[in-house]
Amino acid sequence: MGLEKDRISTSQMVILGLFTFIGDMALVYPTTMTSGAKQDAWIAALISIPLGLALVKLMITLANIDPNKNIIELSLQILGKWVGGAVALYYLFFFLLAASTYVREIEDFMCTQIYERTPGEVIRFMAIVLLVYGLHLGLETLGRAAQLFFPLFAIFLMSLLLLLFPQVQLDRLYPILNTPLPDMLHTIMFGVFYPFGELCVFFMVYPYARKHSKTSRDIFIALFLGAVGLNLILFLSLTVLGVFSSEHQFYASYILAQRINIANFLQRIEAFMAITWIISTYFKTALYFYAFTLGTAQLLKLKSHRPLIFPVGFLIFGLTQLIAKDIIFYIKEIPVYWVDWDFTYAFVLPLMMLIVYHIRKRLATNSS
């Protein structure tokens, strides 16, 4: 099983999957979907659920070719030393860039919404210290920590959703089906490859989970529930804030939480939304950080990935600053290209490897 000795249970992997799926999407999903399909964003989001689960099925099929190998090892096994090495480097580049982007999102959110007078570098340094500490404790510890935090995350998220339902105004969804078909298809693509496509990081975790006969079923049930949760956030954003605010407020879900007001007593609890978002984004970032360090160690044939954790932390600290000059840049510029990356890493490359694997398998059978 290579460098990684830690093991996590299926339930821990599923919870980590939910955190990765919701992650930063809890805040940015309404803005991303509404900017393309306006008041029809909820329809595009519903259509994206079965397509997203089909994408996950494709990734699980590739991972099950050899359940004891991650994507770095599988790419070398299926595509050979040079092509497989290039694909492995491609995945590692994405893991590093994604981890840096999520740290930047934490920094910008905290500095613009909560700690407005705190320098961004301080928030970034604190986030990376926690990430480095978590990775040094190991994958198994991350899995157990995710189990501990999940009830808190679920209670906060469900409470926020329930408390907002009295403010729903369905007339804000009209007119229905007024979005041009190209815009609707583009929004559906966002709905599939943004949340579902970023689960490609589990290519690096799947081999180290203690799987059982119903592992795949548990994964699909958890992701379906996660997709329903994201769609509820989107639905409430459209019906409580309206289309214009959902589209132009980058942290629409946080603004949504500020609207909670029960009898002028239960109000101003948006900090709970911030807590749920930070918990999920932390685990998502930690997994991408872990995937990069482990994959790099395997590609370079090192004895352990742990010596890389500390220097990679410094690398992410610097790269986080270089990714974008300000929050406006990656709100406007990055998403358009990011969804193409998710499409490549979660669909194009896995499909290519599956095709090559079956062709080589058939050729080997015929020659024997």
N, C-alpha and C positions, 0 to 999 in steps of 0.2 A: 504493500500500500504506500510505499515511498516515504517522503519526508514527514508527512503529517501522521502523528500517532494518536491524536485526540479523536474521540468519536462522539457524535451527538445522536439523540434519539430522533425518530420520525417527527414526533410532536414538536421538538425543539426546532427542527428544520422547517416545519410548516409555519411556526410562529415567526422565525426569522424571514421566511418567505413573505408573510403578511406585512411585516415591518418594511421589507424592501419594496413590496408592491405599493403600499400606501405612502411610506416615506415622505419625500418632498412633494409628492402629488397631492397630499391633503391640502396644501395651500395653493399650489399653482394650477391644479387641474381645472377648476372652473374658468379661470382666465384663458387657459390654452384652448379649451373646447369652445367657449363662447365666442372667442375672436374669429372663429371660422364659420360656425353654424348659427350664431346669434341665438334666437329663442328656440331653435330646433336642436340645440346642443344635446339636450337630454335624449332625443331620439337617436342621434349619432352615437351617444355613449351606450345606449342599450344594444344597438346593432354591434358595437365593438366587443361586447362580452363574449358571445360564442366564437367570434373570430380570434379573440385573444386566447381563449382556452384551447382552440385548435393550434395556435402558435406554441403554447406550452406543451401540448401533446407532441409536436414535432421535436422540441428540445429534449423532452423525456425519452423519446424514441432513440435519439442520438446518444444520450447519456447511457442508455441501457445496452448499447453495443458491448460495452465493457463497464459494468457498474462500479468497478474498482479503480477506474482511471478518470482523471479530470480532463478538461478540454485541451490543455497543453499536451498531455500524454496522448490523448485520442487523435489530435491533429497530426502529431508525429507518426503515430501508428498507421493512420489511414492514408495520409497524403505524402508520407516520406520525409526525409531529413530536411530538404531545402524548402519545398512548398509548405510542408507542415510547420517548419520553423518560422516561415514568414507569417502564416496564419496565427501562430502562437504569439508572435511579436505584436501583431495587429490587435489581438485581444488584450494583451498586456498594456498596450498604449491606451486603449479605451478604459480599462480598469483604473489606471493612474489618473487619467483626465477626469473621469467621472468622480472619483474620490475627491479630487481637488475642487471640482465644481460644487459638490454637496457641502464641503467645508465653507466655500465662499457664500453659498446660499444661507447657511447658518449665521455666518458673520454679518451679512447684509440685513437679514431679517432682524437679528438682535439689535443692530446698531440703528436701524430706521424705525423700529416699532417699540422697543422696550428700553434698551440702554442707549439713548440717543446721544449722550455726551461721551460715551466710552469709545476710545480708538478701536478701529476694526482689528488691528493687529493683536490686541489683548484678547478679544473674543476668539480669534483664530488660533492663537497660541493655546488657550485653555481647551479648545475643542481638540486640537492635535495631541495635547498631553493626555487627555482622556482616551483618545483613540489608540495611542501608543501603549498606554497602560492596559487597555482591554486586550489588545493583540498579544502583548507579552504574557498575559494570563492564559491565552490559548482559545481555540475554537470551542472546546467543551465549556469553558467558563462563560463565553459569550452566549452560548445556547442556554445555559442555566439562567443567566442574567435576563435574557429575553423572556423566559418563562415567568420570572419574578415580576417583570415590568408589564407583561401583557394584560393582566387583569386591570391594572391602573389605567393603561392606555384604552382598553375597551370600555371601561366605565365612563371615563371622561368623554370619549367620542360619542357614545350612545346618549349620554346626558345632553350634550350639546345639540345633537340632532333632534331629540325629543322636545327640548325646551324651545326650539325654533318653530315647530309646527304650528303653534297658534298664530304666527305672523304670515303664514303662507297666503299668497294672493294668486290664484290660478290664472286670472285674466292676464298676468304678465307673460304667459306662455304663448299668447296669441299675437299674430296669426301663425297657425301651425303649417308646416311643410311649405314655407315661403322661401326656403334657402335654395339657390341654384345647385344643380346636381354636382358640378365640379367641387364647389365649396363643401358640400355634404360629404363627398367621398374623401376629400382631403382631411376633414375633421375626423371621419371614421378611422383613417390611417393614424392620426394622432392618438385616438382613443385606444387603438390596438397596440401600437409600438412604443408609446411612451410608458404606460404602466407595465404592460405585459412583457415588452421587449427587454426592459432593464432587468428582468429575472435571469438573463443570460449569465449573470454572475454566479448563479447556482450550479453552473457547469463545474465550478471550482469547489463546491461544498457537497454536492450530491454523493460523491464516492465515500465520504466520511460519515454518512448517516447510517444508523443501524436500521435497515429497511425491512419491511414485512410485506405480506401478500396484498395488503390494502393501502400501501404507501401512495400509489398514484391516485387512488380515490380520495384519500385525505388531502392531497395537494390540490386537486380540482375543487373540492368542497370549500376549502379555505380561500382559494383565489376567487371563487364565485361570490362568497360572502364579502370579501374585500372589494370586489368590483361593485357589488350592490351598495356598500358603504360609500365608495367614491361617487357613485351616481346619485346617492341621496344628498351628498354635500353639494354636487352640481345642481340638483333639482332645487334645493333650498336656496342656493345662491341666486338662481334665476327668479324664483317666486318671492323671495324676501327682499333682495337687493335690486332686482331688475336686470335687464340685459346690459344696459350701459355700464352700470357699476361693476357687474360681473366681468365685463370685458376689460375695463380700464383700471380696476383695482388689482394690482399684481397679487396681493395677499387677500383675496376676496374672502376666503374662509375665516381669516382672522377678523376682518371687518364684520363678517356675518356674526361671529361670536359676540362682538360688541353690541349687537342689536338685541341680545337677550335681555328681557325685562319682564319679570313675573311679579305683578302687583307692586311695582316700584320697590321691591325688597330684594329679589334675586336678580342681580344685574352686575355688569362689569366683571364678568368671569372669563374674559378672553384669555387670561393667563392659562386657563386649563387647555384651551386650544393650542397655545404655544407649547405647553408641556407635552401634549400628545404628539405634536409635530416634531419636537426636538428628540423625543424618545425614539420615534420611528426612523427619523433621518440619521440619528447616531448609529443605529444598528445597520442601516443601509450603507452608510459610509464605511463603517468598520468592515463589512463584508467585501466591499470593493478594495479597500486597503489591504485586507488579508489576501484577496485573490491576486493582487499585483505582487506582493512579497513572496507568496508561495510559488506562483507561476514563474517568477524570475529565478528563484532558487532552483526550481526543477529544470528550467531551460539552460541554466549555467552549470547544472550538475553539482550544486553545493550540498553539503551534508545537512544543513538546516536552514530554514528561512528566517529564524529568529534574529540573527545578527543584522539582517536587512531592515528590520522594523524601525529602528531609531533613525538611520540615515534617510529612509524613505519618508519619515515624518518631516524632516527638514526639506526634502524635495517637494512634498506637498505644500508645505508652508510657503515656499517661494512661488510655486506654480499657481497657487490660489490667487496670488496677487497679479500674475501675468495673464490669467485667463481673460479678464475683462477689466477695462479701465474704470467702469462704474456699473451700477446695477442696471441702468437703462440699456447698456450695450447688450448684456446677455438676456434681458427680457425681450428685446426687439430682434436681435441678430442670431443668437445661438439656437433657439428652438427650431427654426426652419431647417437647419442642418442636422441638429441632434436627432430628430426623428428618422432621418436617413441612416444615421449611424446605428440606431436601435434596429432598424429594418435589416441592415447588413449583418450585425452580430447575432441577431435572434432568428433570422429567417434565411438569408442568402447563404451564409457560410455553413450553418447546420444542414441545410438542404443539399448543398454541394457535397459536404462530407458524407451524407447518407447515400447519395447517388454513387459517389466514387467507391464507397465501401461495398455496396451491393454489386456494382460492376466487377470489382476485384474478386469478390466472393464467387460470383458466377464463373468468371474466367478460371479461377482456381479449381472449381468443381469440374468444369469441362476438361481441363488439362489432366486432372487426376483420373 
